[in-house]
Amino acid sequence: MKSTSHKYILADSFKEFNISSSSVNLVVTSPPYPMVEMWDESFGSNDKSIIAHINKADGQHAFDKMHQLLDKTWKEVYRILKPGGFLCINIGDSTRNLGGRFRIYHNHSRINNICHSIGFDTLPSIIWRKPTNAPNKFMGSGMLPAGAYVTLEHEYILIMRKGEKRVFTKDEKENRSRSAIFWEERNSWFSDQWTDVRGSRQKLTIDSLRTRSAAFPIEIPQRLIQMYSAYNDTVLDPFSGTGTTSLAAMTAGRNSISLDNDSKLLSSTLKFPTKRPTKHALNDHILKRLNQHMNYVKEKDMLFFRYRNMPMGIPVKTLQEKLLTLFPIKSIYRKDDIVTVNYRNLKSSEVRESMFGKKSVPDE
Ligand SMILES: C[S@@+](CC[C@H](N)C(=O)[O-])C[C@H]1O[C@@H](n2cnc3c(N)ncnc32)[C@H](O)[C@@H]1O
C-alpha cells in the first residue's frame, strides 16, 4: 500500500454525477433526512412545492417530494457502482408535528423500497442505537395516558448490493487477504445492532449554511469501508458534509470521492486533511484497531488463538486473519482539490507497545 487519493467536488447530488459508470466500489453516505426541519431548505430549493406542502401542513406530500429528489441520487449511485459494489446509507426516521398532528415519517423503508425497485439487492440492515442517558428524551404527556410517544433513539444503516457477489481475481486475492478484519471485529460489526458508537459533536465552527453539521462519527464509515471494500478501492460519499467518509477512507487505505453542495463546508473540508495534527489523529484510529485486538488477546486463553498473523507477529483466531495488514499514514499533502495520502509499514515498536500497554504512538 503506497498511497491513496481523495477528491472533493462541489456538486448537486440530486442531479447526474460527473463520475463514470461502474467505476466506484462502495458508497457510504448519510443524506439530508426528509422531514427533519434543518433540511427543508435543501430540498425546498430544488422543488418549491415542498415548502408549499409543509406550509399547508401536508406532510405526506412534502415527504414524497423530498424522497423523489433522493431517488435520483440512488439511481446515479446504482449507475456508478461496479457490479458487486455496496451502498450503505445511514438514515433516521423523522418525527414531526404539522398542523397540530404528530407522526413519524419512515425514511428507512421508503429508501429501501426505491433502491429495491432501482435494481439493488437489499440486505439485512443495522440498527444504530446511540447510547444516551438524556432525561428529556421522552415526548408527550409524561406519566398520564394516553398521549406519550415511544422515544426514537435509533437510526438505520441500510445495506444493499448492485447485483451478485463481487468476484476477486487471482491477482486481487492477496490484497483481499491483507484487507481482512479481526475475528472479534467481524463478530461485533456484522451484528444487526450497533450500540457502542456514540453520536458525533454537531456544532459547526466554520462559516457554513448551517450551525449544525449532522456529521456521523468516523467509526460508522470506518467499519462499513472495512466490511465492504478492500485496500485501494474507491469509496464515494455524495453528501460528504464535513468529509468524515473521506477521513475514514484515509485510515482504511481506500481512495475517496466526496460530493457536497455547500461550497463553504466543502472548502473547509478540503483544508483540514493537511493540518499537521490530522496525520496523528488518523494514525490513532488505525492503531486503535491493533490496540483493541491486543486487549482482546489479553482477555482470552492463548489456546483460543490458533494462528499467528504474519506481518505483525501477533496471535489471531482464524487462518483468514493471517495476512491482515495495517498501514499507518506517513504523510498527507494537498494539490488543488485532491489530497494524497502516503502510507508506511507498521513499526515493530508500535506492535510491541500495543502488546505491553504503552499508549503513546511514536512520531517518525
Ligand atoms: C447529513 S449531512 C452529511 C454529514 C456527513 N456524513 C458528515 O459526516 O459530515 C448531509 C449533507 O448533504 C449535503 N447536501 C444537501 N443537499 C445536497 C445536494 N442536493 N447535493 C449535495 N449535497 C447536499 C449537506 O450540505 C450536508 O453536508
The ligand as an ORCA input file, in Angstrom:
! r2SCAN-3c Opt
* xyz 0 1
  C     -26.461     14.507      6.965
  S     -25.322     15.590      6.267
  C     -23.935     14.548      5.976
  C     -22.891     14.710      7.029
  C     -21.620     13.927      6.758
  N     -21.870     12.488      6.804
  C     -20.570     14.307      7.780
  O     -20.075     13.394      8.496
  O     -20.260     15.492      7.920
  C     -25.957     15.838      4.644
  C     -25.069     16.668      3.743
  O     -25.724     16.721      2.470
  C     -25.429     17.978      1.871
  N     -26.441     18.205      0.840
  C     -27.751     18.545      0.979
  N     -28.358     18.608     -0.229
  C     -27.419     18.289     -1.145
  C     -27.418     18.161     -2.567
  N     -28.509     18.401     -3.298
  N     -26.259     17.806     -3.178
  C     -25.122     17.578     -2.477
  N     -25.058     17.690     -1.130
  C     -26.196     18.033     -0.482
  C     -25.453     18.959      3.034
  O     -24.687     20.118      2.738
  C     -24.840     18.112      4.162
  O     -23.455     18.369      4.270
*
